[in-house]
Amino acid sequence: MNTDKSRILFQQSRAIIPGGVNSPVRACKSVGKDPVFIDHAEGSRVFDADGNSYIDYVGSWGPMILGHRHPAVIEAIQKVLEKGTSFGAPTALELELARMVIDAVPSIEMVRMVNSGTEATMSAVRLARGFTGRDKIIKFDGCYHGHADTLLVAAGSGVATFNIPGSPGIPDSVVQNTLSLPFNDLNAVRSVMEKQGDRIAGIIVEPIGGNMGMVPPVPGFLDGLREITEKAGSLLIFDEVMTGFRVAYGGAQSIYNIRPDLTCLGKIIGGGLPVGAYGGRKEIMEHIAPQGPVYQAGTLSGNPVAMAAGIATLKELQKDGFYEALDERSEQLSVGLAAAAQKAGIGVTSAREGSMLGMFFTSHAVNSFEDAKTSDLELFSAYYKGMLERGIYLAPSQFEAGFVSAAHSIEDIEETIAAAEAVMADLVVP
């Protein structure tokens, strides 16, 4: 496969863009390969600068649940562009999308639109602190909540120790009120809450870990978090930026029947445009300015183009049988990939919820980030390169989930499984 144009573009980009990309994972450093530069996309496929076609399971990191260039979304964007791009003032489109989100997500009574998932989680944490009058936040190892300073941290040496910054440029003082605990470990949470519960403003969690691969909650984990936070007077914050409208129309909380106090959204609700949102119980959301004292604002928040794309997307998701068909294709892919590995004698651990899936190159059960890190990263790297060469576009990291869209056909799935069988066979040492 010829990717000369992508190689040249990457060389040029590195001279003027840090690392040659505008988000680190896109550089493909963890798999030891230069990225392909995408020229355009259609349906289930992306096409690079050299004209190569790939079946896409990245989906712009989650938003493209309908596939690329869905006619309804394109039409909605074109229609609203005739009126303008941004006004810095309220519009009826904001109200319409807000109503759709509230109707869909069980825990949301009021919602505020922002411009990204990072803005959503950052604002939700600020609101939790403002509402409770407490400073400390609990997060979980391997759960990524955007790059806001207070949440971009690595776990300390002990379960309940202060964290250290996960990036240069973040002062120790900023993250001293953020505690990171092992995902799926209720005992660790109980231990911290018994000692510091009256100082914990909230617990933020990805209900399904999608930024350490694909790690579902073990039975009782989310219920336990709900019980613990209610007892302590702390807020439970679900980061459903990835899972919202992805694993089900009502998000992961509708599957696990948990009602968090606050929910963060993004990705799908913008139809591929920059967007985010956070919402929850009315008594909490009323603390946001201008109604309350907790400040949050944004120049482009609720801009009509993103709102129109989001509305069009959600209308498509509401159609009868949408999620059932998507689930069927996703199951076919997940089972097929695992079977390809088994046929080749390669140990993998697979997980799936709806159209969000993952496959770790380890035979061990994966219930936490520590478990995920037992994966054979060299084997994954070889698998990634082999799949790309065969026209299958996967996330260039073992620790990223994959996504199936409504545009993926049975033929796409079969082609992907066939490619995996060929690649897996090549990975086996004679």
C-alpha positions as CSV (number, residue, x, y, z in Angstrom):
1,M,0.0,0.0,0.0
2,N,1.5,3.3,-1.1
3,T,1.2,6.1,1.5
4,D,3.9,8.5,0.2
5,K,1.7,11.6,0.3
6,S,0.7,10.9,3.9
7,R,4.4,10.5,4.7
8,I,5.3,13.8,3.1
9,L,2.4,15.6,4.8
10,F,3.5,14.3,8.2
11,Q,7.0,15.5,7.6
12,Q,5.7,19.0,6.7
13,S,3.3,19.0,9.7
14,R,6.0,18.1,12.2
15,A,7.8,21.3,11.2
16,I,5.0,23.6,12.3
17,I,2.6,21.5,14.4
18,P,3.9,19.9,17.6
19,G,4.4,16.2,16.9
20,G,2.7,16.8,13.5
21,V,-0.8,16.3,14.9
22,N,-3.4,18.2,16.9
23,S,-4.1,15.4,19.4
24,P,-1.3,13.1,20.5
25,V,-2.7,9.6,19.8
26,R,-3.1,10.5,16.1
27,A,0.7,10.5,15.7
28,C,0.6,6.6,16.0
29,K,3.8,6.6,18.1
30,S,2.6,3.7,20.3
31,V,2.4,1.4,17.2
32,G,5.6,2.7,15.6
33,K,4.1,3.9,12.4
34,D,3.5,7.3,10.7
35,P,-0.2,8.2,10.5
36,V,-2.1,8.2,7.3
37,F,-3.6,11.6,6.4
38,I,-7.3,11.4,5.7
39,D,-8.6,13.3,2.7
40,H,-12.3,12.5,2.8
41,A,-14.8,9.9,4.1
42,E,-18.1,8.3,3.1
43,G,-20.3,5.9,5.0
44,S,-18.1,3.3,6.7
45,R,-14.9,4.3,4.9
46,V,-12.2,6.9,5.1
47,F,-9.9,7.7,2.2
48,D,-6.3,8.9,2.7
49,A,-4.3,11.4,0.7
50,D,-2.9,8.7,-1.5
51,G,-6.4,7.4,-2.4
52,N,-6.3,4.3,-0.2
53,S,-9.7,3.2,1.2
54,Y,-10.1,1.9,4.7
55,I,-13.1,0.5,6.7
56,D,-13.2,2.8,9.6
57,Y,-13.6,1.7,13.2
58,V,-12.3,4.9,14.8
59,G,-15.3,6.9,13.8
60,S,-13.6,10.2,14.7
61,W,-13.1,8.6,18.1
62,G,-16.8,7.9,18.6
63,P,-19.0,10.6,17.2
64,M,-19.8,9.0,13.8
65,I,-22.4,6.5,14.9
66,L,-24.3,7.1,11.7
67,G,-21.2,6.8,9.5
68,H,-19.5,9.6,7.6
69,R,-21.4,12.2,5.6
70,H,-24.8,10.9,6.6
71,P,-27.3,12.7,4.3
72,A,-29.6,13.9,7.1
73,V,-26.7,15.5,9.0
74,I,-25.2,17.1,5.9
75,E,-28.6,18.5,5.0
76,A,-29.1,20.0,8.5
77,I,-25.7,21.6,8.5
78,Q,-26.2,23.1,5.0
79,K,-29.6,24.4,5.9
80,V,-28.4,26.2,9.0
81,L,-25.3,27.6,7.3
82,E,-27.6,29.7,5.1
83,K,-28.5,31.6,8.3
84,G,-25.0,32.0,9.7
85,T,-22.5,30.1,11.8
86,S,-22.5,31.6,15.3
87,F,-24.4,34.5,16.9
88,G,-23.3,34.5,20.5
89,A,-26.9,34.6,21.5
90,P,-29.7,32.0,22.3
91,T,-31.3,30.1,19.5
92,A,-34.3,27.8,19.2
93,L,-31.9,25.0,18.1
94,E,-30.3,25.0,21.6
95,L,-33.7,24.5,23.2
96,E,-34.6,21.7,20.8
97,L,-31.4,19.7,21.4
98,A,-31.6,20.3,25.2
99,R,-35.1,18.9,25.2
100,M,-34.0,15.8,23.2
101,V,-31.1,15.2,25.6
102,I,-33.4,15.5,28.7
103,D,-35.9,13.2,27.2
104,A,-33.2,10.6,26.4
105,V,-31.0,10.6,29.5
106,P,-32.8,9.4,32.7
107,S,-30.9,11.5,35.2
108,I,-30.8,14.8,33.3
109,E,-33.4,17.5,34.3
110,M,-31.5,20.5,33.1
111,V,-28.6,20.7,30.7
112,R,-25.9,23.2,29.7
113,M,-24.2,23.0,26.3
114,V,-20.4,23.5,26.0
115,N,-17.9,22.9,23.2
116,S,-16.1,19.6,24.2
117,G,-16.0,16.7,26.5
118,T,-13.2,18.3,28.4
119,E,-15.3,21.4,29.0
120,A,-18.2,19.2,30.2
121,T,-16.2,17.3,32.8
122,M,-14.2,20.3,33.9
123,S,-17.5,22.2,34.4
124,A,-19.2,19.3,36.2
125,V,-16.3,19.0,38.7
126,R,-16.5,22.7,39.4
127,L,-20.2,22.5,39.9
128,A,-19.9,19.5,42.2
129,R,-17.4,21.5,44.3
130,G,-19.5,24.6,44.3
131,F,-22.7,22.7,45.2
132,T,-21.2,20.6,48.0
133,G,-18.8,23.2,49.3
134,R,-16.1,20.5,49.3
135,D,-12.8,20.3,47.4
136,K,-11.8,16.7,46.8
137,I,-12.7,14.6,43.8
138,I,-12.2,10.8,43.2
139,K,-11.5,9.5,39.7
140,F,-10.3,6.1,38.6
141,D,-7.1,4.9,37.1
142,G,-7.4,4.5,33.3
143,C,-10.5,6.7,33.1
144,Y,-9.8,9.7,30.9
145,H,-11.9,12.8,31.5
146,G,-10.3,15.2,29.1
147,H,-7.2,17.3,29.7
148,A,-8.3,19.8,32.4
149,D,-5.6,20.1,34.9
150,T,-7.5,18.8,37.9
151,L,-8.4,15.5,36.1
152,L,-5.2,14.9,34.1
153,V,-3.4,13.0,36.9
154,A,-1.7,9.7,37.5
155,A,-2.3,7.6,40.7
156,G,0.1,8.1,43.6
157,S,2.0,5.2,45.2
158,G,-0.8,4.5,47.7
159,V,-4.5,4.1,47.1
160,A,-5.5,7.2,49.1
161,T,-2.4,9.3,48.5
162,F,-2.4,12.7,46.8
163,N,-1.9,12.4,43.1
164,I,1.0,13.7,41.0
165,P,0.4,15.6,37.8
166,G,0.1,13.5,34.7
167,S,1.8,16.2,32.6
168,P,4.4,18.9,33.0
169,G,2.8,22.3,33.4
170,I,0.3,21.1,36.0
171,P,1.3,22.3,39.5
172,D,1.2,19.8,42.4
173,S,-1.2,22.1,44.2
174,V,-3.8,21.8,41.4
175,V,-4.2,18.0,41.7
176,Q,-3.7,17.6,45.5
177,N,-7.5,17.4,45.8
178,T,-7.8,14.7,43.1
179,L,-7.6,11.1,44.3
180,S,-7.3,8.3,41.7
181,L,-8.4,4.7,42.7
182,P,-8.4,1.4,40.8
183,F,-11.4,1.0,38.5
184,N,-13.9,-1.6,39.6
185,D,-12.5,-1.6,43.2
186,L,-15.3,-0.7,45.6
187,N,-13.2,-1.6,48.6
188,A,-10.7,1.1,47.7
189,V,-13.5,3.6,47.4
190,R,-15.1,2.6,50.7
191,S,-11.7,2.9,52.4
192,V,-11.2,6.5,51.2
193,M,-14.8,7.5,51.9
194,E,-14.7,6.2,55.4
195,K,-11.7,8.4,56.2
196,Q,-12.4,11.5,53.9
197,G,-16.1,11.2,52.8
198,D,-17.0,14.5,54.3
199,R,-14.4,16.2,52.1
200,I,-15.3,14.4,48.8
201,A,-17.3,16.7,46.5
202,G,-17.9,13.9,44.0
203,I,-16.8,10.8,42.3
204,I,-16.4,11.0,38.5
205,V,-16.3,7.8,36.5
206,E,-16.6,6.4,33.0
207,P,-19.5,3.9,33.6
208,I,-17.8,1.8,30.9
209,G,-14.0,2.4,30.7
210,G,-13.4,3.3,27.1
211,N,-10.0,5.1,27.5
212,M,-8.1,2.0,28.7
213,G,-9.4,-0.1,25.9
214,M,-12.9,-1.4,26.7
215,V,-13.5,-2.3,30.3
216,P,-17.1,-2.8,31.5
217,P,-18.0,-2.3,35.2
218,V,-18.1,-5.5,37.3
219,P,-21.5,-6.4,38.7
220,G,-22.3,-4.1,41.7
221,F,-19.6,-1.5,41.0
222,L,-21.8,1.3,39.8
223,D,-24.5,0.5,42.2
224,G,-21.9,0.6,45.0
225,L,-20.7,4.0,43.9
226,R,-24.3,5.3,43.9
227,E,-24.9,4.0,47.4
228,I,-21.6,5.3,48.7
229,T,-22.0,8.8,47.3
230,E,-25.6,9.1,48.6
231,K,-24.5,8.1,52.1
232,A,-21.6,10.7,52.1
233,G,-23.5,13.5,50.5
234,S,-21.1,13.5,47.5
235,L,-22.2,13.8,43.9
236,L,-21.8,10.9,41.4
237,I,-20.7,12.1,38.0
238,F,-21.0,9.9,35.0
239,D,-18.7,10.8,32.2
240,E,-20.8,9.6,29.2
241,V,-18.9,11.6,26.6
242,M,-18.1,8.3,24.9
243,T,-21.0,6.0,26.0
244,G,-23.8,8.6,25.8
245,F,-26.1,7.7,22.8
246,R,-23.5,5.1,21.9
247,V,-24.2,2.0,24.0
248,A,-27.9,2.9,24.2
249,Y,-30.0,5.9,23.4
250,G,-30.1,6.7,27.1
251,G,-26.5,6.0,27.6
252,A,-24.8,3.5,30.0
253,Q,-26.9,4.7,32.9
254,S,-30.0,3.4,31.1
255,I,-28.4,0.0,30.7
256,Y,-27.2,-0.3,34.3
257,N,-30.2,1.5,35.8
258,I,-28.1,4.0,37.7
259,R,-29.1,7.6,38.1
260,P,-26.0,9.8,38.7
261,D,-26.3,13.3,40.0
262,L,-24.5,14.8,37.0
263,T,-23.8,13.4,33.5
264,C,-21.3,14.6,30.9
265,L,-21.9,14.2,27.2
266,G,-20.1,15.0,23.9
267,K,-19.1,13.3,20.7
268,I,-22.4,11.9,19.2
269,I,-24.6,14.8,20.3
270,G,-22.7,17.1,17.9
271,G,-23.0,14.8,14.9
272,G,-19.2,15.2,14.2
273,L,-18.9,18.8,15.2
274,P,-17.2,20.2,18.4
275,V,-19.7,19.9,21.2
276,G,-20.2,18.9,24.9
277,A,-22.8,19.1,27.5
278,Y,-23.3,18.5,31.2
279,G,-26.6,18.1,33.0
280,G,-28.3,16.6,36.0
281,R,-30.7,17.2,38.8
282,K,-32.4,20.6,38.7
283,E,-31.4,21.6,42.2
284,I,-27.7,21.1,41.3
285,M,-27.9,22.7,37.8
286,E,-29.5,25.8,39.2
287,H,-26.2,26.7,40.9
288,I,-24.7,27.5,37.4
289,A,-24.5,31.2,36.4
290,P,-26.4,33.2,35.7
291,Q,-29.0,31.4,37.9
292,G,-26.4,30.6,40.5
293,P,-22.9,31.4,41.6
294,V,-20.9,28.7,39.8
295,Y,-19.4,30.4,36.7
296,Q,-19.1,28.7,33.3
297,A,-19.3,30.3,29.9
298,G,-18.3,29.8,26.3
299,T,-18.1,31.9,23.1
300,L,-19.3,29.1,20.8
301,S,-21.4,27.1,23.3
302,G,-24.6,26.0,21.7
303,N,-23.6,27.3,18.3
304,P,-26.3,26.6,15.7
305,V,-24.2,24.4,13.4
306,A,-23.3,21.9,16.1
307,M,-26.9,22.0,17.4
308,A,-28.4,21.3,14.0
309,A,-26.0,18.4,13.4
310,G,-26.8,17.0,16.9
311,I,-30.5,17.3,16.4
312,A,-30.3,15.5,13.0
313,T,-28.2,12.8,14.5
314,L,-30.5,12.1,17.4
315,K,-33.5,12.0,15.2
316,E,-31.8,9.2,13.2
317,L,-31.0,7.3,16.4
318,Q,-34.7,7.4,17.4
319,K,-35.8,5.4,14.4
320,D,-37.2,1.9,15.1
321,G,-34.7,-0.8,15.1
322,F,-31.6,1.4,15.0
323,Y,-29.8,0.1,18.0
324,E,-30.9,-3.5,17.5
325,A,-29.4,-3.5,14.0
326,L,-26.2,-1.8,15.2
327,D,-25.9,-4.3,18.1
328,E,-26.2,-7.2,15.7
329,R,-23.4,-6.0,13.5
330,S,-21.2,-5.2,16.5
331,E,-21.7,-8.6,18.0
332,Q,-20.8,-10.2,14.7
333,L,-17.6,-8.2,14.5
334,S,-16.6,-8.8,18.2
335,V,-17.2,-12.6,18.0
336,G,-15.5,-12.8,14.6
337,L,-12.3,-11.0,15.8
338,A,-12.1,-13.2,18.9
339,A,-12.6,-16.3,16.8
340,A,-9.8,-15.2,14.4
341,A,-7.4,-14.9,17.4
342,Q,-8.5,-18.3,18.8
343,K,-8.0,-19.9,15.4
344,A,-4.4,-18.6,15.3
345,G,-3.8,-19.7,18.9
346,I,-3.4,-16.1,20.1
347,G,-4.7,-15.3,23.6
348,V,-7.1,-12.3,23.6
349,T,-9.7,-10.9,25.9
350,S,-12.7,-9.2,24.3
351,A,-15.4,-7.0,25.6
352,R,-18.4,-5.2,24.0
353,E,-21.3,-3.1,25.0
354,G,-23.5,-2.0,22.2
355,S,-21.4,-0.7,19.3
356,M,-18.4,0.0,21.5
357,L,-15.9,-2.8,21.7
358,G,-12.3,-3.8,22.5
359,M,-9.9,-6.6,22.2
360,F,-6.9,-6.9,24.5
361,F,-3.8,-9.1,23.5
362,T,-3.8,-10.8,26.9
363,S,-5.4,-14.0,28.2
364,H,-6.1,-12.5,31.6
365,A,-9.4,-11.0,32.5
366,V,-9.4,-7.3,32.2
367,N,-11.3,-5.4,34.9
368,S,-8.9,-2.5,35.5
369,F,-6.2,-0.4,34.0
370,E,-3.6,-2.6,35.6
371,D,-5.1,-5.6,34.0
372,A,-5.2,-3.8,30.6
373,K,-1.5,-3.1,30.9
374,T,-0.8,-6.8,30.8
375,S,-1.5,-6.7,27.1
376,D,1.2,-7.6,24.6
377,L,1.8,-4.2,23.1
378,E,4.2,-5.4,20.5
379,L,1.7,-8.0,19.3
380,F,-1.0,-5.3,19.1
381,S,1.3,-3.0,17.1
382,A,1.9,-5.8,14.6
383,Y,-1.8,-6.5,14.4
384,Y,-2.6,-2.8,13.9
385,K,-0.1,-2.5,11.0
386,G,-1.3,-5.7,9.4
387,M,-4.9,-4.6,9.5
388,L,-4.1,-1.1,8.2
389,E,-2.2,-2.7,5.3
390,R,-5.3,-4.7,4.5
391,G,-7.5,-1.6,4.5
392,I,-8.9,-1.7,8.1
393,Y,-8.6,1.5,10.1
394,L,-8.3,0.9,13.8
395,A,-7.4,3.1,16.7
396,P,-3.5,3.1,16.9
397,S,-3.5,2.2,20.6
398,Q,-4.3,-0.9,22.6
399,F,-6.0,1.4,25.1
400,E,-8.7,2.8,22.9
401,A,-12.1,1.4,22.2
402,G,-13.4,0.7,18.7
403,F,-16.7,1.8,17.3
404,V,-19.1,0.3,14.8
405,S,-21.5,2.6,12.9
406,A,-24.8,2.2,11.2
407,A,-23.0,2.5,7.9
408,H,-21.0,-0.7,8.4
409,S,-22.5,-3.4,6.2
410,I,-22.4,-7.1,6.6
411,E,-19.8,-7.2,3.8
412,D,-17.7,-4.7,5.8
413,I,-17.8,-6.9,8.9
414,E,-17.0,-10.0,6.9
415,E,-14.0,-8.2,5.2
416,T,-12.7,-7.1,8.5
417,I,-12.9,-10.6,10.0
418,A,-11.2,-12.1,7.0
419,A,-8.4,-9.5,7.3
420,A,-8.0,-10.3,11.0
421,E,-7.8,-14.0,10.3
422,A,-5.0,-13.3,7.8
423,V,-3.1,-10.9,10.1
424,M,-3.4,-13.2,13.1
425,A,-2.1,-16.1,11.1
426,D,0.9,-14.0,10.1
427,L,1.5,-13.1,13.8
428,V,2.0,-16.7,14.8
429,V,5.7,-17.6,15.0
430,P,6.2,-21.0,13.2
